[in-house]
Amino acid sequence: LMLERATMPSLIWSLLFFFLVPARGQGLRGHPDCPCIEPWNLPEGGVPKNLTFVEQGTGRGCLFGKNGICFPLDYGASKCFTWDISLAPWCADLQGRPLTNAPAFCNQPWCYVSSEPNCSLPSHKSELFPEYGLHYSYSTCGAVDFFSPELLVNTLRGKVFRAGVPGSSAPWIYNNGDDPPSGWTVDFANYVFEKVGIRVQIEEISNG
C-alpha cells in the first residue's frame, strides 16, 4: 500500500531491494485463509461519500489519496492487484506513468482483508483511512511484504554492510583515522546493526 509506508527507513528499503525476490501468487481473490474483501460494506453500497471526489478534467470518481491524488474507487477491494503501480507520488508521475526508479513495493499485489481472527496471514492496519479500521495484506496475494519487520530482519541478518567515513561532522560522526568511527550516528547505526545481526565492514574511501 503506497501510503501506509511513509515511516519506512530509506536505508532498509535500499538494503532490501538487493536481497528480495517476488513470491508466487495465491490467486486473484487471495489465500482461502485470508481472502480479499470489499472493505466498505455499506448498506447502500459503494464508498463513503466523504472519501470521494470528482476529478476535474476527467470527470472520474476518485478516492482521496495522498495530497489529493485520485485513487480508483475500487482501490484495494475484492482482488489481488498491483494497486499502487500507476499512482503518484511514490510509484508513478501525475499522469499515471510508472516511475523507472519506483520502490519495489509498487509492483507487488495486495488487497484489503478482514482483521483477526478472520485472517490468519500477516496483515497491517491501514493508515490511509484510519477511521474505518481497514487492514491490508500482501501475504494473501503471495507477494513480498516489504513492510514486514520480520521479513526485514530475516532478510538482513548475517549480511555484511560496507561503509566508509569521508570526514567528521560533530557530534554526529567522527572520522578517527585508523580507529573505528564514533559519534551519535555511528552509535545508533551500530545498535541497529547489532540487533538485526548485520556485520559492518569499514572501508577506505578513495580520493580519486
Residue pairs with C-beta under 8 A, 6 or more apart in sequence:
1 76
1 83
1 84
1 110
1 124
1 126
1 128
1 136
2 66
2 83
2 84
2 87
2 90
2 91
2 105
2 106
3 65
3 66
3 90
3 127
3 128
4 124
4 126
4 127
4 128
4 136
4 147
5 105
5 146
5 147
8 146
8 147
12 152
12 156
13 103
13 104
13 146
15 155
15 156
15 159
15 161
16 104
16 146
16 152
16 155
16 156
17 104
19 155
19 156
19 159
20 104
20 144
20 146
20 151
20 155
21 144
22 108
22 143
22 144
23 142
23 143
23 144
24 142
25 80
25 109
25 141
25 142
25 143
26 80
26 140
26 141
26 142
27 80
27 142
28 79
28 80
29 35
29 36
29 78
29 79
29 80
30 36
30 79
30 80
30 111
30 113
30 137
30 140
30 141
31 121
31 139
31 140
31 141
31 142
33 119
33 120
33 121
33 140
34 113
34 114
34 118
34 119
34 120
34 121
34 123
34 137
34 139
34 140
35 113
35 140
36 77
36 78
36 79
36 80
36 111
36 112
36 113
36 140
36 141
37 77
37 78
37 111
37 112
37 113
37 114
38 77
38 78
39 76
39 77
39 112
39 132
39 134
40 46
40 47
40 48
40 77
40 132
42 48
46 73
47 63
47 73
48 132
51 63
51 64
51 129
52 61
52 62
52 63
52 64
52 73
53 61
53 62
53 64
53 70
54 60
54 61
54 62
55 61
55 62
55 70
58 70
60 70
61 73
62 70
62 71
62 72
62 73
63 70
63 71
63 72
63 73
63 75
64 71
65 71
65 87
65 128
66 89
66 128
67 89
69 87
69 88
69 89
69 94
71 87
72 83
75 83
76 83
76 110
76 111
76 112
76 134
76 136
77 111
77 112
78 111
79 111
80 109
80 110
80 111
80 140
80 141
80 142
80 143
81 109
81 110
81 111
82 106
82 107
82 108
82 109
83 109
83 110
83 111
84 90
84 91
84 105
84 106
85 91
85 92
85 98
85 102
85 106
85 107
86 92
86 96
86 97
86 98
87 96
88 94
88 96
90 99
90 102
90 103
90 106
91 98
91 99
91 102
91 103
91 106
92 98
92 99
92 102
92 106
93 99
98 106
99 106
103 146
104 144
104 146
105 144
105 146
105 147
108 138
108 141
108 143
108 144
108 145
108 146
109 138
109 141
109 142
109 143
110 136
110 137
110 138
110 140
110 141
110 143
111 136
111 137
111 140
111 141
112 126
112 134
112 135
112 136
113 119
113 121
113 123
113 135
113 136
113 137
113 140
114 135
115 123
115 125
115 133
115 135
119 135
119 137
119 140
121 137
121 139
121 140
122 137
122 138
122 139
122 145
122 148
122 150
123 135
123 136
123 137
123 139
123 140
124 135
124 136
124 137
124 147
125 133
125 134
125 135
126 132
126 134
126 135
126 136
128 134
137 145
138 144
138 145
138 146
138 147
138 148
139 145
144 151
145 151
152 196
153 196
153 197
156 196
156 197
156 198
157 196
157 197
157 198
158 197
158 198
158 199
159 198
159 199
160 198
160 199
160 200
160 201
161 193
161 198
161 199
161 200
161 201
162 201
162 203
163 200
163 201
163 202
163 203
164 202
164 203
164 204
164 205
165 173
165 175
165 181
165 202
165 205
166 175
166 205
167 175
168 174
168 175
168 183
169 183
170 183
171 183
171 184
172 183
172 184
172 185
173 181
173 182
173 183
173 184
173 185
173 186
174 181
174 182
174 183
174 186
175 181
176 182
180 186
180 202
181 202
189 200
190 200
193 199
193 200
